Amino acid sequence: MNRHAWTRLLWLSLLLSSSTAFAALPTYQTLNLEGWTVKVDTRLLNNNGAATERAITLLTAQLKDVVRRVPAGPLEQLRKVTLWMSPQYAGFPPKAEFHYHAAWLRKHGRNPAMAESVEFTNILAFEAQTQQSPLLILHELAHAYHHRVLGGGNTDIHAAFVRATESKTYERVERLHRHGHPTSFERAYALENAHEFFAEMTEAFFGRNDHYPFTGEDLARHDPDTLALLQKLWQSPQTPAPLPQPVPKAPEPVSFDSRCYYRLTTQWRGDGLSLDIINDGKNDTPILAKTAMVPGQRWKLLPEANGAHRLVTQWRGNGMSLASTAGNQPLLVATAAAPEQLWRVTPELDGTLRLTSLAQDAGMSLDILYDGKANVTPILAPPRPVDGQFWNVTLVPPCP
C-alpha cells in the first residue's frame, strides 16, 4: 500500500473515531429550576423515570432552600453553574460532584461540557443522600463558588484550613447520621483539603452540617475566625438565623417503683439487646448484650433529690452506681453523693426516655457508639434527636 493510500486510511479512521465519539455523547432534556439550568440525561428519563422525577422534585426543594439562604450577590454567581443529572458510571460510586477541569472528564470518558459544573450520578440514591446531607446541593455549589469566583487558590481559605488542621480541634468531632443510626465521633471531613473545608463550613454557616460544628452558632464557639471569613466571602455580615421550631407539648413526667427492676433497651438496637455489665473481673463496664434473664440486665432507678435517679444493677447491688466518667465513658463506680452518679430521665414525644447526666447539667445523654462494627458500646454524647439516645425502660416481673 502506497503512502497516499495510508494517508487516506488514517483520515478515514480518525473520522470514524470522531463520529463514534460524538454519537456516543448523551442527549439531555434541559430544565430551568429556580434559575439554574439543569440538564437531565434522557437515559435516566427512559430507564428510571420515577426515580428521576423524584430526584428533580428533591433538587428543586434544595435549590429553593439555597435561594432562601444565600445573599443576592453570591446567589447570582451560583445560578451560573449548570447542573447535570447522569446515570451512574461503572467503577464509580453514585455521588454529587463538582468537576474542575474538562481534561479529567475526557480522561474518564465523560462529557467535557460538564467542566466547572455539578454532576449528579446518585439519582437512584438521591433521597437517601439528601436525607443524610440536607445541604448536599449547597455543598457542591460552594465548590463552584470557591473555584469560579473566589479562586481555587484563595489564600484566606487556605490559611483558615491550615489553622484548623494545626489546632487539632477537628480531629475528633461528632457526626450526625440519618434516621436509624446514632451519632459517631470521627475526623471531620473538612480536614480533607481546603476545598472541602470551605464547603463543609459553608453548610454549617448557612444551615446545618452533619459534622460538628453543625451550625453557625456552633461555628461561632468553635472557630470564630472561620465564621468571620465566611461572613466576608459570602457577603453575609451576620450568621443566618435558624428557622423557628414549633414548641411541642411537654410529655408527662415518669416515675419508677424503687422496689422493682427494669430492663433498658434502645430504640436503635431494639429489644434484643439490653444494657448489661461486662463480666471481666472488673465488672464495671456497661455494654449492650443479647437480652437474657441475667442480673446484670436488671436495673433499679432509685429516686434522688431534684427529680434525678440513681441506676444500680441487681448483680452489683446498690453499692455500685452508673456514673459519667472521664472521656464521656459510663462506668459502675462505688456509690457516693456525686452528680456524676445522678441521671435525669426525660420523656420524649414518642414515649421513649432520654437519660442525661446531672454532672453536665443535662448536657450529655446516654448513647450507643456507632462504630460500624458491633455498635454496642455505651457513651455519653451531646443530646441529639437520634434513636441511640432513645431508651425504653421496661418492667421486669415479678415486682412486689
C-alpha positions as CSV (number, residue, x, y, z in Angstrom):
1,M,0.0,0.0,0.0
2,N,1.5,3.4,-1.1
3,R,1.9,6.5,1.1
4,H,-1.3,8.2,-0.3
5,A,-3.4,5.1,0.5
6,W,-2.1,5.0,4.0
7,T,-2.9,8.7,4.5
8,R,-6.5,8.2,3.2
9,L,-6.9,5.2,5.5
10,L,-5.7,7.2,8.5
11,W,-8.0,10.1,7.8
12,L,-11.0,7.7,7.4
13,S,-10.1,6.0,10.7
14,L,-9.9,9.4,12.5
15,L,-13.2,10.5,11.0
16,L,-15.0,7.3,12.1
17,S,-13.5,7.5,15.6
18,S,-14.6,11.2,15.9
19,S,-18.1,10.4,14.6
20,T,-18.4,7.5,17.0
21,A,-17.3,9.6,20.0
22,F,-19.7,12.4,19.0
23,A,-22.6,9.9,18.6
24,A,-21.8,8.4,22.0
25,L,-22.4,11.7,23.8
26,P,-25.7,11.6,25.7
27,T,-28.7,13.6,24.9
28,Y,-30.3,15.8,27.5
29,Q,-33.6,17.4,28.5
30,T,-32.9,20.9,29.7
31,L,-34.9,22.3,32.6
32,N,-34.9,25.6,34.5
33,L,-35.2,25.0,38.2
34,E,-35.2,28.1,40.4
35,G,-33.0,30.0,38.0
36,W,-30.5,27.1,37.4
37,T,-30.0,25.3,34.1
38,V,-30.4,21.6,34.7
39,K,-29.6,19.0,32.1
40,V,-31.1,15.6,32.6
41,D,-29.7,12.6,30.7
42,T,-32.5,11.1,28.7
43,R,-31.4,7.6,29.6
44,L,-32.5,8.4,33.1
45,L,-35.9,9.6,32.0
46,N,-36.3,6.5,29.8
47,N,-35.0,3.8,32.2
48,N,-35.6,5.3,35.7
49,G,-38.4,7.7,35.1
50,A,-40.0,7.6,38.6
51,A,-36.7,7.9,40.5
52,T,-35.6,10.7,38.2
53,E,-38.8,12.7,38.7
54,R,-38.4,12.2,42.4
55,A,-34.8,13.5,42.3
56,I,-35.9,16.5,40.3
57,T,-38.5,17.3,42.9
58,L,-36.0,17.0,45.7
59,L,-33.4,19.0,43.8
60,T,-36.0,21.8,43.3
61,A,-36.7,21.9,47.0
62,Q,-33.0,22.1,47.8
63,L,-32.5,24.9,45.3
64,K,-35.4,26.8,46.8
65,D,-33.6,26.4,50.1
66,V,-30.3,27.8,48.6
67,V,-32.2,30.8,47.3
68,R,-33.7,31.5,50.7
69,R,-30.3,31.3,52.5
70,V,-27.7,32.8,50.2
71,P,-27.3,36.6,49.7
72,A,-28.2,38.0,46.3
73,G,-24.7,38.7,45.0
74,P,-23.2,35.2,45.6
75,L,-26.6,33.7,44.6
76,E,-26.3,35.3,41.1
77,Q,-22.9,33.6,40.7
78,L,-24.3,30.2,41.9
79,R,-27.0,30.3,39.3
80,K,-24.4,30.4,36.6
81,V,-23.4,26.8,37.5
82,T,-25.1,24.2,35.2
83,L,-26.4,21.1,37.0
84,W,-26.2,17.7,35.2
85,M,-28.1,14.5,36.0
86,S,-26.4,11.4,34.7
87,P,-26.6,7.6,35.2
88,Q,-24.0,6.1,37.5
89,Y,-20.7,5.3,35.8
90,A,-19.2,1.8,36.0
91,G,-16.4,1.7,38.6
92,F,-17.5,5.0,40.3
93,P,-19.8,5.3,43.3
94,P,-23.0,7.3,43.0
95,K,-22.4,10.9,44.1
96,A,-22.7,14.6,43.6
97,E,-19.5,16.2,42.5
98,F,-18.2,19.5,41.1
99,H,-16.0,19.0,38.0
100,Y,-13.0,21.3,38.0
101,H,-11.5,20.5,34.6
102,A,-12.5,19.2,31.2
103,A,-9.3,17.1,31.0
104,W,-10.4,14.9,33.8
105,L,-13.8,14.4,32.2
106,R,-12.2,13.4,28.8
107,K,-9.8,11.1,30.6
108,H,-12.7,9.2,32.2
109,G,-15.0,9.1,29.2
110,R,-17.4,11.8,30.3
111,N,-18.9,14.8,28.6
112,P,-16.3,17.6,28.8
113,A,-19.1,20.2,28.6
114,M,-19.6,19.4,32.3
115,A,-16.4,21.2,33.3
116,E,-16.9,23.8,36.1
117,S,-20.4,22.3,36.7
118,V,-22.0,20.0,39.2
119,E,-22.9,16.4,38.1
120,F,-25.3,14.1,40.0
121,T,-24.8,10.4,39.4
122,N,-26.7,9.4,42.5
123,I,-30.2,9.7,41.1
124,L,-31.3,6.3,42.4
125,A,-29.9,7.2,45.9
126,F,-30.7,10.8,45.8
127,E,-33.4,10.8,48.5
128,A,-31.2,8.8,51.0
129,Q,-28.2,11.0,50.3
130,T,-30.1,14.3,50.7
131,Q,-31.6,13.0,54.0
132,Q,-28.1,12.4,55.3
133,S,-26.9,15.8,53.9
134,P,-29.8,18.2,53.7
135,L,-27.4,20.8,52.2
136,L,-25.8,18.5,49.7
137,I,-26.5,20.9,46.8
138,L,-25.2,23.9,48.6
139,H,-22.0,21.9,49.4
140,E,-21.3,21.3,45.7
141,L,-22.3,24.8,44.7
142,A,-19.8,26.1,47.4
143,H,-17.1,24.2,45.5
144,A,-18.1,26.0,42.3
145,Y,-18.2,29.4,44.1
146,H,-14.7,28.7,45.5
147,H,-13.3,27.7,42.2
148,R,-15.1,30.1,39.8
149,V,-15.5,33.2,41.9
150,L,-13.1,33.2,44.9
151,G,-10.3,31.4,43.1
152,G,-9.3,27.8,43.9
153,G,-6.0,29.0,45.4
154,N,-7.7,31.6,47.7
155,T,-5.1,32.3,50.3
156,D,-7.6,33.2,53.1
157,I,-9.4,29.9,52.7
158,H,-6.1,28.0,52.7
159,A,-4.9,29.8,55.8
160,A,-8.2,29.0,57.6
161,F,-7.8,25.3,56.6
162,V,-4.2,25.2,57.8
163,R,-5.2,26.9,61.1
164,A,-8.0,24.4,61.6
165,T,-5.7,21.5,60.8
166,E,-3.0,22.6,63.2
167,S,-5.4,23.4,66.0
168,K,-6.4,19.6,66.2
169,T,-9.9,20.7,67.2
170,Y,-11.4,19.0,64.1
171,E,-9.6,15.6,64.6
172,R,-12.4,14.0,66.6
173,V,-15.9,15.6,66.3
174,E,-19.4,14.4,66.5
175,R,-21.1,13.3,63.3
176,L,-24.9,13.0,62.9
177,H,-26.2,10.2,60.8
178,R,-29.6,9.9,59.1
179,H,-32.6,8.4,61.0
180,G,-31.9,4.9,62.2
181,H,-28.3,5.5,63.2
182,P,-26.9,7.3,66.3
183,T,-24.1,9.7,66.3
184,S,-20.4,8.8,65.9
185,F,-17.2,10.6,66.7
186,E,-14.6,10.8,63.9
187,R,-12.2,13.1,62.0
188,A,-14.1,16.0,60.4
189,Y,-14.5,15.7,56.6
190,A,-13.5,19.4,56.5
191,L,-9.9,18.3,57.0
192,E,-9.7,16.6,53.6
193,N,-8.4,19.7,51.9
194,A,-9.1,23.5,51.7
195,H,-11.9,22.9,49.2
196,E,-13.8,20.5,51.4
197,F,-13.1,22.8,54.4
198,F,-14.8,25.7,52.7
199,A,-17.8,23.6,51.5
200,E,-18.3,22.0,54.9
201,M,-18.0,25.2,56.8
202,T,-20.5,26.8,54.3
203,E,-23.0,24.1,55.2
204,A,-22.7,25.0,58.9
205,F,-22.8,28.7,58.2
206,F,-26.0,28.7,56.2
207,G,-27.8,25.8,57.8
208,R,-26.7,22.5,59.3
209,N,-23.8,20.3,58.6
210,D,-23.6,16.6,59.5
211,H,-20.2,17.1,61.2
212,Y,-19.5,19.4,64.2
213,P,-19.6,22.4,64.1
214,F,-23.2,21.8,62.9
215,T,-24.5,25.4,62.7
216,G,-23.3,29.0,62.6
217,E,-23.8,29.2,66.3
218,D,-21.5,26.2,66.8
219,L,-19.0,27.8,64.4
220,A,-19.0,31.0,66.5
221,R,-18.0,29.0,69.5
222,H,-15.6,26.5,67.8
223,D,-13.9,28.6,65.2
224,P,-14.8,32.3,65.2
225,D,-12.1,33.2,62.8
226,T,-13.5,30.9,60.1
227,L,-17.0,32.3,60.8
228,A,-15.7,35.9,60.2
229,L,-14.1,34.7,56.9
230,L,-17.4,33.1,55.7
231,Q,-19.3,36.3,56.5
232,K,-16.8,38.2,54.3
233,L,-16.7,35.7,51.4
234,W,-20.4,35.1,51.3
235,Q,-21.2,38.8,51.7
236,S,-23.3,38.0,54.8
237,P,-22.5,40.3,57.7
238,Q,-24.4,38.2,60.2
239,T,-24.8,34.5,60.8
240,P,-28.1,33.4,59.2
241,A,-30.8,32.9,61.8
242,P,-32.1,29.4,62.2
243,L,-35.6,28.6,61.2
244,P,-38.1,28.8,64.1
245,Q,-39.1,25.5,65.5
246,P,-42.5,24.6,66.9
247,V,-42.7,24.1,70.6
248,P,-44.0,20.6,71.3
249,K,-46.3,19.8,74.2
250,A,-44.2,18.5,77.1
251,P,-44.7,14.8,77.8
252,E,-45.9,13.7,81.2
253,P,-43.2,13.0,83.8
254,V,-42.2,9.4,84.6
255,S,-41.8,7.6,87.8
256,F,-40.4,4.2,88.8
257,D,-41.1,1.8,91.6
258,S,-37.9,1.6,93.6
259,R,-38.7,-2.0,94.7
260,C,-38.7,-3.2,91.1
261,Y,-36.1,-4.0,88.4
262,Y,-36.3,-2.7,84.8
263,R,-34.7,-3.6,81.5
264,L,-33.0,-0.8,79.4
265,T,-33.0,-1.1,75.6
266,T,-32.5,1.4,72.8
267,Q,-34.9,2.3,70.1
268,W,-32.0,1.8,67.7
269,R,-30.9,-1.7,68.6
270,G,-34.3,-2.9,69.7
271,D,-35.4,-5.2,72.5
272,G,-32.9,-7.9,71.5
273,L,-30.0,-6.0,73.1
274,S,-30.2,-4.8,76.7
275,L,-27.9,-2.6,78.9
276,D,-25.7,-5.0,80.8
277,I,-22.4,-5.1,82.7
278,I,-19.4,-7.0,81.2
279,N,-18.3,-9.9,83.4
280,D,-14.5,-9.4,83.0
281,G,-13.2,-9.4,86.6
282,K,-13.6,-5.6,86.9
283,N,-17.3,-6.0,86.4
284,D,-17.9,-2.2,85.9
285,T,-18.2,-1.6,82.2
286,P,-21.6,-1.3,80.6
287,I,-22.4,-2.9,77.2
288,L,-25.4,-3.8,75.1
289,A,-25.7,-7.5,75.3
290,K,-28.1,-10.1,74.0
291,T,-31.2,-9.9,76.1
292,A,-31.4,-12.6,78.8
293,M,-32.7,-13.2,82.3
294,V,-29.4,-12.2,84.0
295,P,-28.9,-9.9,87.0
296,G,-26.6,-7.6,85.1
297,Q,-29.5,-6.6,82.8
298,R,-31.9,-5.8,85.7
299,W,-31.7,-2.2,86.8
300,K,-33.3,-0.2,89.5
301,L,-33.9,3.5,89.0
302,L,-33.8,4.9,92.6
303,P,-35.2,8.4,93.2
304,E,-32.9,11.1,94.4
305,A,-33.3,14.8,95.0
306,N,-34.4,17.2,92.3
307,G,-36.2,14.5,90.4
308,A,-32.9,12.7,89.5
309,H,-32.4,8.9,89.6
310,R,-29.6,6.6,90.5
311,L,-29.1,3.5,88.4
312,V,-27.9,0.3,90.0
313,T,-28.0,-3.4,88.9
314,Q,-29.3,-6.5,90.7
315,W,-25.9,-8.1,90.1
316,R,-23.6,-5.5,91.7
317,G,-26.2,-4.1,94.2
318,N,-26.9,-0.6,95.5
319,G,-23.2,-0.1,96.3
320,M,-22.3,0.4,92.7
321,S,-23.9,3.1,90.6
322,L,-23.8,4.0,87.0
323,A,-21.7,7.2,86.6
324,S,-20.4,9.5,83.9
325,T,-16.6,9.4,84.0
326,A,-13.7,10.9,82.2
327,G,-13.7,10.6,78.4
328,N,-17.5,10.5,78.4
329,Q,-17.5,6.8,79.4
330,P,-20.2,5.5,81.6
331,L,-19.0,3.1,84.3
332,L,-20.2,1.4,87.5
333,V,-18.4,3.1,90.5
334,A,-18.7,3.0,94.2
335,T,-22.0,4.7,95.2
336,A,-21.5,8.2,96.5
337,A,-23.3,11.5,96.8
338,A,-21.9,12.8,93.5
339,P,-23.7,14.4,90.5
340,E,-21.8,12.1,88.1
341,Q,-24.0,9.3,89.5
342,L,-27.3,11.0,89.1
343,W,-29.4,10.9,86.0
344,R,-32.3,12.9,84.7
345,V,-34.8,10.7,82.9
346,T,-36.8,12.8,80.4
347,P,-39.7,11.5,78.3
348,E,-39.5,12.0,74.5
349,L,-42.6,12.7,72.4
350,D,-42.6,9.1,71.1
351,G,-42.8,7.6,74.5
352,T,-39.1,6.7,74.9
353,L,-36.8,8.1,77.5
354,R,-33.6,10.2,77.4
355,L,-31.0,9.7,80.2
356,T,-28.8,12.7,80.8
357,S,-26.0,13.1,83.4
358,L,-26.6,15.6,86.1
359,A,-22.9,16.3,86.2
360,Q,-23.1,18.1,82.9
361,D,-26.3,19.9,83.7
362,A,-28.2,17.5,81.3
363,G,-25.7,18.4,78.6
364,M,-24.7,14.8,77.9
365,S,-27.0,11.9,77.0
366,L,-26.5,8.1,77.3
367,D,-26.0,6.9,73.8
368,I,-24.6,4.0,71.8
369,L,-21.4,4.5,69.9
370,Y,-21.9,4.0,66.1
371,D,-18.6,2.3,65.2
372,G,-19.7,0.4,62.1
373,K,-18.9,-2.9,63.9
374,A,-20.8,-4.2,66.9
375,N,-22.4,-0.9,67.8
376,V,-22.8,-2.0,71.4
377,T,-20.7,0.5,73.4
378,P,-22.5,3.0,75.6
379,I,-21.1,6.5,75.6
380,L,-22.1,10.0,76.7
381,A,-22.8,12.4,73.8
382,P,-24.5,15.8,73.4
383,P,-28.3,15.4,73.2
384,R,-29.4,14.9,69.6
385,P,-32.6,13.5,68.1
386,V,-31.1,10.1,67.3
387,D,-32.5,6.8,68.4
388,G,-29.3,5.6,70.1
389,Q,-30.3,8.1,72.8
390,F,-33.9,7.0,73.0
391,W,-34.3,4.3,75.7
392,N,-37.2,2.0,76.6
393,V,-37.3,1.2,80.3
394,T,-39.4,-2.0,80.7
395,L,-40.5,-3.5,84.0
396,V,-39.0,-7.0,84.7
397,P,-41.5,-9.1,86.6
398,P,-42.1,-10.1,89.3
399,C,-42.4,-6.8,91.1
400,P,-43.7,-6.6,94.8
